[in-house]
Amino acid sequence: MEKVKLGGMKQSLELCQFDLKGPDYPERIVPRISKLLASRKINIAFLTYSKLNNESHQLTICLNQCDFTRSSGILNTEGTLPKGWEIQSREHVGILTVYPHHAPVKIIGSVMVLFATQSLPIYGIATSLSAVSFITDYRSIDKGSEVIQNSFQLPDDHAPIRPELIYYQSDEVKRGKGN
């Protein structure tokens, strides 16, 4: 059987995940949370929104793992979230993103089955026009990458992209020529 072709794959750094669930549309909570985290110099590495069946909404954000304790303290402080919102958190997650370049939509189901057969957890899935991202346990991200590489056809010269830099916000403003 011919393997489904993928255009590439990328792994994230070690992250932490916060799932915020509540009754309001995202316009009510996204600006509030974004401004609050930015004011504390905490970068959002991943953000996705979904409407749940029971008319509530979920906002999932992933931040650098090193920001977990500070972020947890901020987000769990009374009054931070609007009334009716609750929060769940998870440490040590990573995101595997695949680029399905004309691959069928069944790639999501295929990866879910592959991960299940290897006992690899999936804590969230997000899709866009060009990518499918799977949130999983960071300690298992290399195994997840291996499973995908063995099950799909990647370009001949492909190696999973692994980030090597972490960007931090700073109060320092650097000016170059022309600024």
DOBAVEX-92193 format. One record per residue: residue number from 1; x, y, z of N, C-alpha, C in turn. Coordinates in nm, 4 decimals. Example, Ala and Ser with C-alpha at 12.3 -4.5 7.8 and 13.67 -1.06 7.14 Angstrom:
! DOBAVEX-92193
+-----+----------+----------+----------+----------+----------+----------+----------+----------+----------+
| pos |     n_px |     n_py |     n_pz |    ca_px |    ca_py |    ca_pz |     c_px |     c_py |     c_pz |
+-----+----------+----------+----------+----------+----------+----------+----------+----------+----------+
|   1 |   1.3190 |  -0.5690 |   0.7800 |   1.2300 |  -0.4500 |   0.7800 |   1.3200 |  -0.3300 |   0.7800 |
|   2 |   1.2850 |  -0.2250 |   0.7080 |   1.3670 |  -0.1060 |   0.7140 |   1.2900 |   0.0030 |   0.7870 |
+-----+----------+----------+----------+----------+----------+----------+----------+----------+----------+
//
This chain:
! DOBAVEX-92193
+-----+----------+----------+----------+----------+----------+----------+----------+----------+----------+
| pos |     n_px |     n_py |     n_pz |    ca_px |    ca_py |    ca_pz |     c_px |     c_py |     c_pz |
+-----+----------+----------+----------+----------+----------+----------+----------+----------+----------+
|   1 |   0.0844 |  -0.1175 |   0.0000 |   0.0000 |   0.0000 |   0.0000 |   0.0895 |   0.1246 |   0.0000 |
|   2 |   0.0552 |   0.2199 |  -0.0822 |   0.1343 |   0.3423 |  -0.0918 |   0.1091 |   0.4312 |   0.0296 |
|   3 |   0.2167 |   0.4845 |   0.0855 |   0.2062 |   0.5724 |   0.2019 |   0.1545 |   0.7097 |   0.1591 |
|   4 |   0.0783 |   0.7722 |   0.2476 |   0.0299 |   0.9075 |   0.2246 |   0.1492 |   1.0022 |   0.2347 |
|   5 |   0.1581 |   1.0970 |   0.1412 |   0.2704 |   1.1903 |   0.1386 |   0.2455 |   1.3071 |   0.2332 |
|   6 |   0.3520 |   1.3441 |   0.3040 |   0.3519 |   1.4633 |   0.3871 |   0.4593 |   1.5573 |   0.3347 |
|   7 |   0.4344 |   1.6868 |   0.3437 |   0.5324 |   1.7849 |   0.2987 |   0.6406 |   1.8111 |   0.4008 |
|   8 |   0.6176 |   1.7721 |   0.5248 |   0.7163 |   1.7934 |   0.6292 |   0.6564 |   1.7736 |   0.7668 |
|   9 |   0.7419 |   1.7913 |   0.8665 |   0.7006 |   1.7736 |   1.0059 |   0.7867 |   1.8634 |   1.0931 |
|  10 |   0.7265 |   1.9155 |   1.2001 |   0.7980 |   2.0051 |   1.2915 |   0.7640 |   1.9669 |   1.4350 |
|  11 |   0.8629 |   1.9761 |   1.5229 |   0.8421 |   1.9525 |   1.6655 |   0.8565 |   2.0841 |   1.7407 |
|  12 |   0.7842 |   2.0969 |   1.8493 |   0.7958 |   2.2167 |   1.9325 |   0.8998 |   2.1957 |   2.0418 |
|  13 |   0.9284 |   2.3026 |   2.1101 |   1.0043 |   2.2950 |   2.2343 |   0.9120 |   2.2387 |   2.3419 |
|  14 |   0.9638 |   2.2201 |   2.4614 |   0.8812 |   2.1728 |   2.5722 |   0.7883 |   2.2851 |   2.6166 |
|  15 |   0.6603 |   2.2528 |   2.6235 |   0.5566 |   2.3509 |   2.6534 |   0.4717 |   2.3049 |   2.7711 |
|  16 |   0.3848 |   2.3936 |   2.8160 |   0.2787 |   2.3579 |   2.9100 |   0.1472 |   2.4002 |   2.8460 |
|  17 |   0.0380 |   2.3383 |   2.8863 |  -0.0916 |   2.3592 |   2.8227 |  -0.1934 |   2.4056 |   2.9259 |
|  18 |  -0.2719 |   2.5050 |   2.8875 |  -0.3827 |   2.5522 |   2.9690 |  -0.5088 |   2.5461 |   2.8842 |
|  19 |  -0.6103 |   2.4752 |   2.9344 |  -0.7409 |   2.4691 |   2.8688 |  -0.8372 |   2.5514 |   2.9515 |
|  20 |  -0.8906 |   2.6560 |   2.8927 |  -0.9859 |   2.7437 |   2.9588 |  -1.1224 |   2.7172 |   2.8980 |
|  21 |  -1.2211 |   2.6819 |   2.9815 |  -1.3549 |   2.6493 |   2.9332 |  -1.4562 |   2.7411 |   3.0000 |
|  22 |  -1.5474 |   2.7932 |   2.9179 |  -1.6476 |   2.8817 |   2.9740 |  -1.7583 |   2.9152 |   2.8761 |
|  23 |  -1.8526 |   2.9993 |   2.9220 |  -1.9740 |   3.0262 |   2.8448 |  -1.9612 |   3.1359 |   2.7393 |
|  24 |  -1.8554 |   3.2143 |   2.7417 |  -1.8464 |   3.3317 |   2.6547 |  -1.7724 |   3.3041 |   2.5252 |
|  25 |  -1.8009 |   3.3867 |   2.4263 |  -1.7286 |   3.3795 |   2.3006 |  -1.5836 |   3.4236 |   2.3225 |
|  26 |  -1.4919 |   3.3817 |   2.2347 |  -1.3498 |   3.4098 |   2.2559 |  -1.3151 |   3.5584 |   2.2595 |
|  27 |  -1.3962 |   3.6432 |   2.1957 |  -1.3663 |   3.7860 |   2.1981 |  -1.3630 |   3.8407 |   2.3409 |
|  28 |  -1.4311 |   3.7737 |   2.4296 |  -1.4382 |   3.8213 |   2.5675 |  -1.3135 |   3.7831 |   2.6469 |
|  29 |  -1.2550 |   3.6690 |   2.6183 |  -1.1455 |   3.6214 |   2.7019 |  -1.0076 |   3.6306 |   2.6361 |
|  30 |  -0.9993 |   3.6148 |   2.5044 |  -0.8681 |   3.6143 |   2.4380 |  -0.7916 |   3.7444 |   2.4610 |
|  31 |  -0.8514 |   3.8612 |   2.4390 |  -0.7746 |   3.9848 |   2.4639 |  -0.7305 |   3.9983 |   2.6100 |
|  32 |  -0.8168 |   3.9598 |   2.7006 |  -0.7853 |   3.9706 |   2.8437 |  -0.6648 |   3.8834 |   2.8795 |
|  33 |  -0.6666 |   3.7577 |   2.8377 |  -0.5583 |   3.6647 |   2.8688 |  -0.4299 |   3.7050 |   2.7959 |
|  34 |  -0.4421 |   3.7430 |   2.6691 |  -0.3244 |   3.7829 |   2.5907 |  -0.2546 |   3.9036 |   2.6525 |
|  35 |  -0.3317 |   4.0043 |   2.6885 |  -0.2734 |   4.1249 |   2.7494 |  -0.2113 |   4.0933 |   2.8853 |
|  36 |  -0.2774 |   4.0102 |   2.9624 |  -0.2266 |   3.9740 |   3.0944 |  -0.0928 |   3.9009 |   3.0833 |
|  37 |  -0.0840 |   3.8028 |   2.9949 |   0.0411 |   3.7284 |   2.9781 |   0.1501 |   3.8177 |   2.9183 |
|  38 |   0.1148 |   3.8987 |   2.8199 |   0.2137 |   3.9887 |   2.7579 |   0.2682 |   4.0879 |   2.8599 |
|  39 |   0.1832 |   4.1347 |   2.9489 |   0.2293 |   4.2307 |   3.0500 |   0.3294 |   4.1678 |   3.1463 |
|  40 |   0.3291 |   4.0347 |   3.1543 |   0.4242 |   3.9617 |   3.2395 |   0.5385 |   3.9026 |   3.1578 |
|  41 |   0.5464 |   3.9412 |   3.0295 |   0.6526 |   3.8948 |   2.9383 |   0.6474 |   3.7437 |   2.9160 |
|  42 |   0.5263 |   3.6900 |   2.9062 |   0.5063 |   3.5477 |   2.8801 |   0.4510 |   3.5333 |   2.7391 |
|  43 |   0.5240 |   3.4617 |   2.6538 |   0.4835 |   3.4419 |   2.5141 |   0.3867 |   3.3254 |   2.5004 |
|  44 |   0.2888 |   3.3428 |   2.4147 |   0.1972 |   3.2343 |   2.3799 |   0.2548 |   3.1652 |   2.2569 |
|  45 |   0.2905 |   3.0384 |   2.2716 |   0.3497 |   2.9629 |   2.1611 |   0.2424 |   2.9027 |   2.0706 |
|  46 |   0.1245 |   2.8785 |   2.1253 |   0.0180 |   2.8110 |   2.0512 |  -0.1142 |   2.8513 |   2.1127 |
|  47 |  -0.2129 |   2.8826 |   2.0290 |  -0.3451 |   2.9208 |   2.0771 |  -0.4484 |   2.8668 |   1.9796 |
|  48 |  -0.5493 |   2.8025 |   2.0318 |  -0.6583 |   2.7545 |   1.9474 |  -0.7894 |   2.7641 |   2.0251 |
|  49 |  -0.8970 |   2.7731 |   1.9516 |  -1.0289 |   2.7904 |   2.0094 |  -1.1235 |   2.6866 |   1.9522 |
|  50 |  -1.2151 |   2.6378 |   2.0345 |  -1.3191 |   2.5497 |   1.9821 |  -1.4490 |   2.5722 |   2.0582 |
|  51 |  -1.5579 |   2.5543 |   1.9866 |  -1.6900 |   2.5622 |   2.0482 |  -1.7286 |   2.4200 |   2.0867 |
|  52 |  -1.7670 |   2.4007 |   2.2109 |  -1.8039 |   2.2683 |   2.2592 |  -1.9528 |   2.2434 |   2.2358 |
|  53 |  -1.9941 |   2.1198 |   2.2421 |  -2.1326 |   2.0819 |   2.2131 |  -2.2356 |   2.1489 |   2.3020 |
|  54 |  -2.2023 |   2.1740 |   2.4245 |  -2.3001 |   2.2247 |   2.5202 |  -2.3045 |   2.3773 |   2.5249 |
|  55 |  -2.2747 |   2.4426 |   2.4133 |  -2.2778 |   2.5886 |   2.4028 |  -2.1679 |   2.6583 |   2.4813 |
|  56 |  -2.0727 |   2.5842 |   2.5343 |  -1.9589 |   2.6501 |   2.5984 |  -1.8422 |   2.6513 |   2.5002 |
|  57 |  -1.7380 |   2.7205 |   2.5376 |  -1.6237 |   2.7408 |   2.4498 |  -1.4958 |   2.6999 |   2.5212 |
|  58 |  -1.3956 |   2.6597 |   2.4428 |  -1.2665 |   2.6233 |   2.5005 |  -1.1564 |   2.6979 |   2.4278 |
|  59 |  -1.0688 |   2.7549 |   2.5060 |  -0.9493 |   2.8203 |   2.4558 |  -0.8320 |   2.7380 |   2.5076 |
|  60 |  -0.7465 |   2.6902 |   2.4172 |  -0.6279 |   2.6144 |   2.4562 |  -0.5066 |   2.6990 |   2.4230 |
|  61 |  -0.4216 |   2.7208 |   2.5230 |  -0.2977 |   2.7935 |   2.4994 |  -0.1804 |   2.7091 |   2.5489 |
|  62 |  -0.0718 |   2.7174 |   2.4762 |   0.0508 |   2.6516 |   2.5176 |   0.1591 |   2.7581 |   2.5326 |
|  63 |   0.2326 |   2.7476 |   2.6400 |   0.3388 |   2.8410 |   2.6739 |   0.4663 |   2.7620 |   2.6968 |
|  64 |   0.5799 |   2.8296 |   2.6988 |   0.7049 |   2.7604 |   2.7310 |   0.6936 |   2.6961 |   2.8683 |
|  65 |   0.7433 |   2.5747 |   2.8818 |   0.7353 |   2.5009 |   3.0082 |   0.7955 |   2.5810 |   3.1234 |
|  66 |   0.9014 |   2.6561 |   3.0965 |   0.9662 |   2.7332 |   3.2038 |   0.8739 |   2.8403 |   3.2621 |
|  67 |   0.7648 |   2.8731 |   3.1938 |   0.6692 |   2.9735 |   3.2427 |   0.5498 |   2.9116 |   3.3145 |
|  68 |   0.5508 |   2.7797 |   3.3360 |   0.4326 |   2.7133 |   3.3907 |   0.3937 |   2.7670 |   3.5293 |
|  69 |   0.4867 |   2.7714 |   3.6205 |   0.4531 |   2.8111 |   3.7577 |   0.3994 |   2.9536 |   3.7624 |
|  70 |   0.4676 |   3.0456 |   3.6951 |   0.4210 |   3.1851 |   3.6925 |   0.2838 |   3.1962 |   3.6261 |
|  71 |   0.2674 |   3.1311 |   3.5111 |   0.1416 |   3.1388 |   3.4364 |   0.0269 |   3.0767 |   3.5144 |
|  72 |   0.0532 |   2.9649 |   3.5773 |  -0.0494 |   2.8984 |   3.6570 |  -0.0957 |   2.9894 |   3.7704 |
|  73 |  -0.0002 |   3.0521 |   3.8357 |  -0.0352 |   3.1457 |   3.9427 |  -0.1196 |   3.2616 |   3.8927 |
|  74 |  -0.0818 |   3.3157 |   3.7779 |  -0.1551 |   3.4293 |   3.7200 |  -0.2952 |   3.3876 |   3.6779 |
|  75 |  -0.3062 |   3.2785 |   3.6031 |  -0.4354 |   3.2375 |   3.5481 |  -0.5308 |   3.1832 |   3.6537 |
|  76 |  -0.4763 |   3.1306 |   3.7635 |  -0.5622 |   3.0768 |   3.8697 |  -0.5955 |   3.1799 |   3.9765 |
|  77 |  -0.5453 |   3.3015 |   3.9625 |  -0.5784 |   3.4068 |   4.0582 |  -0.7250 |   3.4460 |   4.0418 |
|  78 |  -0.7950 |   3.4555 |   4.1540 |  -0.9368 |   3.4902 |   4.1493 |  -0.9563 |   3.6233 |   4.0781 |
|  79 |  -1.0522 |   3.6282 |   3.9881 |  -1.0816 |   3.7505 |   3.9149 |  -1.0112 |   3.7597 |   3.7798 |
|  80 |  -0.9157 |   3.6705 |   3.7542 |  -0.8455 |   3.6735 |   3.6256 |  -0.9383 |   3.6313 |   3.5122 |
|  81 |  -1.0097 |   3.5219 |   3.5326 |  -1.1011 |   3.4718 |   3.4304 |  -1.2418 |   3.5264 |   3.4551 |
|  82 |  -1.3184 |   3.5487 |   3.3487 |  -1.4572 |   3.5924 |   3.3677 |  -1.5373 |   3.4868 |   3.4442 |
|  83 |  -1.6465 |   3.5290 |   3.5024 |  -1.7328 |   3.4391 |   3.5773 |  -1.7790 |   3.3238 |   3.4885 |
|  84 |  -1.7752 |   3.2034 |   3.5436 |  -1.8201 |   3.0852 |   3.4715 |  -1.7091 |   3.0122 |   3.3961 |
|  85 |  -1.5893 |   3.0675 |   3.3972 |  -1.4773 |   3.0029 |   3.3274 |  -1.3981 |   2.9182 |   3.4253 |
|  86 |  -1.3505 |   2.8038 |   3.3764 |  -1.2647 |   2.7174 |   3.4575 |  -1.1386 |   2.6865 |   3.3793 |
|  87 |  -1.0377 |   2.6424 |   3.4515 |  -0.9081 |   2.6196 |   3.3875 |  -0.8529 |   2.4836 |   3.4277 |
|  88 |  -0.7925 |   2.4153 |   3.3317 |  -0.7190 |   2.2919 |   3.3565 |  -0.5812 |   2.3109 |   3.2958 |
|  89 |  -0.4819 |   2.2541 |   3.3609 |  -0.3458 |   2.2714 |   3.3088 |  -0.2731 |   2.1379 |   3.3015 |
|  90 |  -0.1714 |   2.1373 |   3.2179 |  -0.0908 |   2.0164 |   3.1987 |   0.0522 |   2.0624 |   3.1701 |
|  91 |   0.1473 |   2.0024 |   3.2386 |   0.2874 |   2.0344 |   3.2148 |   0.3484 |   1.9362 |   3.1157 |
|  92 |   0.4637 |   1.9744 |   3.0618 |   0.5473 |   1.8866 |   2.9786 |   0.4754 |   1.8308 |   2.8564 |
|  93 |   0.4214 |   1.9214 |   2.7743 |   0.3616 |   1.8805 |   2.6482 |   0.4489 |   1.9301 |   2.5328 |
|  94 |   0.4253 |   1.8746 |   2.4183 |   0.4931 |   1.9181 |   2.2969 |   0.3939 |   1.9113 |   2.1823 |
|  95 |   0.4259 |   1.9796 |   2.0751 |   0.3373 |   1.9808 |   1.9588 |   0.4118 |   1.9244 |   1.8386 |
|  96 |   0.3520 |   1.8235 |   1.7776 |   0.4005 |   1.7691 |   1.6512 |   0.3093 |   1.8246 |   1.5422 |
|  97 |   0.3677 |   1.8947 |   1.4482 |   0.2909 |   1.9518 |   1.3383 |   0.3332 |   1.8846 |   1.2088 |
|  98 |   0.2348 |   1.8393 |   1.1325 |   0.2621 |   1.7798 |   1.0025 |   0.2001 |   1.8679 |   0.8946 |
|  99 |   0.2639 |   1.8668 |   0.7791 |   0.2188 |   1.9462 |   0.6654 |   0.1722 |   1.8492 |   0.5573 |
| 100 |   0.0413 |   1.8285 |   0.5472 |  -0.0113 |   1.7209 |   0.4644 |  -0.0135 |   1.7449 |   0.3141 |
| 101 |   0.0473 |   1.8460 |   0.2628 |   0.0620 |   1.8768 |   0.1204 |  -0.0222 |   1.7859 |   0.0311 |
| 102 |  -0.1460 |   1.8212 |   0.0117 |  -0.2414 |   1.7488 |  -0.0727 |  -0.2768 |   1.6095 |  -0.0189 |
| 103 |  -0.2488 |   1.5837 |   0.1077 |  -0.2847 |   1.4533 |   0.1655 |  -0.4332 |   1.4551 |   0.2015 |
| 104 |  -0.4963 |   1.3402 |   0.2010 |  -0.6380 |   1.3348 |   0.2366 |  -0.6620 |   1.3748 |   0.3825 |
| 105 |  -0.7845 |   1.4164 |   0.4087 |  -0.8221 |   1.4601 |   0.5430 |  -0.8098 |   1.3465 |   0.6445 |
| 106 |  -0.8129 |   1.2233 |   0.5978 |  -0.8062 |   1.1090 |   0.6889 |  -0.6743 |   1.1024 |   0.7663 |
| 107 |  -0.5804 |   1.1915 |   0.7361 |  -0.4530 |   1.1928 |   0.8088 |  -0.4753 |   1.2084 |   0.9590 |
| 108 |  -0.5739 |   1.2875 |   0.9973 |  -0.6015 |   1.3088 |   1.1403 |  -0.6388 |   1.1766 |   1.2059 |
| 109 |  -0.7319 |   1.1050 |   1.1466 |  -0.7717 |   0.9755 |   1.2011 |  -0.6576 |   0.8753 |   1.2002 |
| 110 |  -0.5779 |   0.8777 |   1.0938 |  -0.4643 |   0.7853 |   1.0854 |  -0.3650 |   0.8092 |   1.1984 |
| 111 |  -0.3328 |   0.9357 |   1.2232 |  -0.2378 |   0.9674 |   1.3310 |  -0.2984 |   0.9300 |   1.4661 |
| 112 |  -0.4272 |   0.9542 |   1.4837 |  -0.4911 |   0.9181 |   1.6106 |  -0.4813 |   0.7673 |   1.6352 |
| 113 |  -0.5061 |   0.6883 |   1.5330 |  -0.4976 |   0.5422 |   1.5468 |  -0.3526 |   0.5009 |   1.5734 |
| 114 |  -0.2584 |   0.5563 |   1.4976 |  -0.1169 |   0.5233 |   1.5173 |  -0.0713 |   0.5567 |   1.6595 |
| 115 |  -0.1084 |   0.6748 |   1.7076 |  -0.0701 |   0.7136 |   1.8431 |  -0.1344 |   0.6212 |   1.9463 |
| 116 |  -0.2601 |   0.5853 |   1.9259 |  -0.3297 |   0.4960 |   2.0196 |  -0.2622 |   0.3597 |   2.0263 |
| 117 |  -0.2212 |   0.3064 |   1.9115 |  -0.1574 |   0.1741 |   1.9111 |  -0.0212 |   0.1777 |   1.9807 |
| 118 |   0.0397 |   0.2945 |   1.9902 |   0.1688 |   0.3097 |   2.0579 |   0.1532 |   0.3682 |   2.1991 |
| 119 |   0.0288 |   0.3816 |   2.2465 |  -0.0024 |   0.4406 |   2.3777 |   0.0535 |   0.5819 |   2.3922 |
| 120 |   0.0490 |   0.6582 |   2.2837 |   0.0926 |   0.7977 |   2.2862 |  -0.0314 |   0.8853 |   2.3031 |
| 121 |  -0.0342 |   0.9710 |   2.4049 |  -0.1529 |   1.0529 |   2.4274 |  -0.1648 |   1.1672 |   2.3262 |
| 122 |  -0.2877 |   1.2066 |   2.2989 |  -0.3158 |   1.3277 |   2.2213 |  -0.4040 |   1.4150 |   2.3099 |
| 123 |  -0.3525 |   1.5323 |   2.3470 |  -0.4240 |   1.6235 |   2.4357 |  -0.4997 |   1.7310 |   2.3592 |
| 124 |  -0.4737 |   1.7427 |   2.2301 |  -0.5423 |   1.8419 |   2.1485 |  -0.4990 |   1.8292 |   2.0046 |
| 125 |  -0.5873 |   1.8732 |   1.9144 |  -0.5588 |   1.8731 |   1.7713 |  -0.6059 |   2.0066 |   1.7162 |
| 126 |  -0.5241 |   2.0662 |   1.6310 |  -0.5632 |   2.1892 |   1.5630 |  -0.5290 |   2.1750 |   1.4156 |
| 127 |  -0.6140 |   2.2310 |   1.3309 |  -0.5897 |   2.2238 |   1.1869 |  -0.5930 |   2.3630 |   1.1266 |
| 128 |  -0.5236 |   2.3775 |   1.0166 |  -0.5307 |   2.4975 |   0.9343 |  -0.5298 |   2.4501 |   0.7900 |
| 129 |  -0.5231 |   2.5421 |   0.6964 |  -0.5198 |   2.5030 |   0.5558 |  -0.3957 |   2.4226 |   0.5214 |
| 130 |  -0.2846 |   2.4484 |   0.5915 |  -0.1585 |   2.3844 |   0.5528 |  -0.0982 |   2.2924 |   0.6578 |
| 131 |  -0.1566 |   2.2844 |   0.7769 |  -0.0932 |   2.2067 |   0.8835 |  -0.1960 |   2.1397 |   0.9739 |
| 132 |  -0.1512 |   2.0305 |   1.0355 |  -0.2286 |   1.9635 |   1.1406 |  -0.1343 |   1.9488 |   1.2591 |
| 133 |  -0.1762 |   1.9995 |   1.3745 |  -0.0915 |   1.9961 |   1.4944 |  -0.1537 |   1.9062 |   1.5999 |
| 134 |  -0.0690 |   1.8245 |   1.6619 |  -0.1108 |   1.7318 |   1.7668 |  -0.0359 |   1.7656 |   1.8940 |
| 135 |  -0.1092 |   1.7955 |   2.0006 |  -0.0471 |   1.8193 |   2.1307 |  -0.0343 |   1.6844 |   2.1992 |
| 136 |   0.0868 |   1.6522 |   2.2433 |   0.1128 |   1.5229 |   2.3058 |   0.2090 |   1.5415 |   2.4230 |
| 137 |   0.2430 |   1.4333 |   2.4879 |   0.3376 |   1.4368 |   2.5991 |   0.4778 |   1.4652 |   2.5435 |
| 138 |   0.5461 |   1.5633 |   2.6007 |   0.6772 |   1.6013 |   2.5486 |   0.7773 |   1.4862 |   2.5573 |
| 139 |   0.7669 |   1.4063 |   2.6625 |   0.8608 |   1.2946 |   2.6783 |   0.8411 |   1.1881 |   2.5713 |
| 140 |   0.7280 |   1.1944 |   2.5006 |   0.6983 |   1.0970 |   2.3948 |   0.7071 |   1.1575 |   2.2552 |
| 141 |   0.7499 |   1.2818 |   2.2444 |   0.7452 |   1.3504 |   2.1149 |   0.8369 |   1.2851 |   2.0116 |
| 142 |   0.9530 |   1.2338 |   2.0545 |   1.0424 |   1.1674 |   1.9599 |   0.9806 |   1.0374 |   1.9081 |
| 143 |   0.9126 |   0.9656 |   1.9960 |   0.8461 |   0.8417 |   1.9533 |   0.7317 |   0.8750 |   1.8572 |
| 144 |   0.6577 |   0.9799 |   1.8854 |   0.5507 |   1.0228 |   1.7951 |   0.6055 |   1.0605 |   1.6587 |
| 145 |   0.7169 |   1.1299 |   1.6592 |   0.7830 |   1.1682 |   1.5343 |   0.8256 |   1.0443 |   1.4561 |
| 146 |   0.8805 |   0.9487 |   1.5254 |   0.9248 |   0.8240 |   1.4623 |   0.8068 |   0.7478 |   1.4009 |
| 147 |   0.6959 |   0.7416 |   1.4749 |   0.5761 |   0.6724 |   1.4267 |   0.5270 |   0.7385 |   1.2972 |
| 148 |   0.5253 |   0.8701 |   1.2945 |   0.4794 |   0.9410 |   1.1743 |   0.5768 |   0.9180 |   1.0585 |
| 149 |   0.7071 |   0.9255 |   1.0864 |   0.8062 |   0.9036 |   0.9811 |   0.7969 |   0.7635 |   0.9218 |
| 150 |   0.7658 |   0.6653 |   1.0055 |   0.7570 |   0.5267 |   0.9579 |   0.6255 |   0.4968 |   0.8863 |
| 151 |   0.5239 |   0.5800 |   0.9080 |   0.3911 |   0.5507 |   0.8545 |   0.3513 |   0.6358 |   0.7350 |
| 152 |   0.4198 |   0.7471 |   0.7147 |   0.3876 |   0.8373 |   0.6050 |   0.5119 |   0.8585 |   0.5194 |
| 153 |   0.4914 |   0.9063 |   0.3996 |   0.6041 |   0.9343 |   0.3109 |   0.6415 |   1.0815 |   0.3235 |
| 154 |   0.7617 |   1.1049 |   0.3722 |   0.8151 |   1.2406 |   0.3831 |   0.9161 |   1.2613 |   0.2707 |
| 155 |   0.9460 |   1.3858 |   0.2367 |   1.0471 |   1.4089 |   0.1331 |   1.1770 |   1.3358 |   0.1672 |
| 156 |   1.2506 |   1.2928 |   0.0653 |   1.3720 |   1.2136 |   0.0846 |   1.4736 |   1.2781 |   0.1778 |
| 157 |   1.4900 |   1.4076 |   0.1685 |   1.5915 |   1.4763 |   0.2483 |   1.5349 |   1.5360 |   0.3775 |
| 158 |   1.4188 |   1.4895 |   0.4184 |   1.3523 |   1.5515 |   0.5331 |   1.4042 |   1.4996 |   0.6667 |
| 159 |   1.4237 |   1.5921 |   0.7574 |   1.4482 |   1.5614 |   0.8982 |   1.3513 |   1.6488 |   0.9758 |
| 160 |   1.2877 |   1.5970 |   1.0817 |   1.1922 |   1.6796 |   1.1555 |   1.2580 |   1.8105 |   1.2022 |
| 161 |   1.1886 |   1.9195 |   1.1812 |   1.2398 |   2.0497 |   1.2236 |   1.2243 |   2.0591 |   1.3748 |
| 162 |   1.3349 |   2.0876 |   1.4413 |   1.3339 |   2.1034 |   1.5867 |   1.3840 |   2.2428 |   1.6206 |
| 163 |   1.3047 |   2.3186 |   1.6948 |   1.3488 |   2.4540 |   1.7276 |   1.4692 |   2.4516 |   1.8218 |
| 164 |   1.5539 |   2.5487 |   1.8052 |   1.6719 |   2.5593 |   1.8903 |   1.6748 |   2.6896 |   1.9687 |
| 165 |   1.5807 |   2.7793 |   1.9402 |   1.5789 |   2.9096 |   2.0055 |   1.4499 |   2.9290 |   2.0824 |
| 166 |   1.4618 |   2.9943 |   2.1956 |   1.3454 |   3.0388 |   2.2706 |   1.3508 |   3.1908 |   2.2708 |
| 167 |   1.2412 |   3.2539 |   2.2336 |   1.2353 |   3.3994 |   2.2331 |   1.1713 |   3.4474 |   2.3623 |
| 168 |   1.2356 |   3.5453 |   2.4230 |   1.1843 |   3.6056 |   2.5449 |   1.1550 |   3.7512 |   2.5191 |
| 169 |   1.0542 |   3.8040 |   2.5873 |   1.0253 |   3.9462 |   2.5776 |   1.1210 |   4.0200 |   2.6698 |
| 170 |   1.1555 |   4.1397 |   2.6292 |   1.2502 |   4.2190 |   2.7069 |   1.1995 |   4.3618 |   2.7197 |
| 171 |   1.2451 |   4.4302 |   2.8241 |   1.2146 |   4.5717 |   2.8405 |   1.3141 |   4.6571 |   2.7622 |
| 172 |   1.4237 |   4.5950 |   2.7220 |   1.5294 |   4.6673 |   2.6525 |   1.4908 |   4.6920 |   2.5071 |
| 173 |   1.5076 |   4.8152 |   2.4621 |   1.4812 |   4.8492 |   2.3238 |   1.6147 |   4.8732 |   2.2559 |
| 174 |   1.6411 |   4.7983 |   2.1493 |   1.7657 |   4.8150 |   2.0755 |   1.7345 |   4.8884 |   1.9460 |
| 175 |   1.8125 |   4.9867 |   1.9185 |   1.7925 |   5.0647 |   1.7966 |   1.9109 |   5.0412 |   1.7036 |
| 176 |   1.8792 |   5.0163 |   1.5793 |   1.9821 |   4.9979 |   1.4785 |   1.9865 |   5.1171 |   1.3874 |
| 177 |   2.0644 |   5.1085 |   1.2836 |   2.0732 |   5.2172 |   1.1852 |   1.9361 |   5.2370 |   1.1208 |
| 178 |   1.9006 |   5.3625 |   1.1044 |   1.7745 |   5.3945 |   1.0395 |   1.6559 |   5.3959 |   1.1335 |
| 179 |   1.6754 |   5.3647 |   1.2615 |   1.5631 |   5.3658 |   1.3588 |   1.5656 |   5.4906 |   1.4414 |
+-----+----------+----------+----------+----------+----------+----------+----------+----------+----------+
//
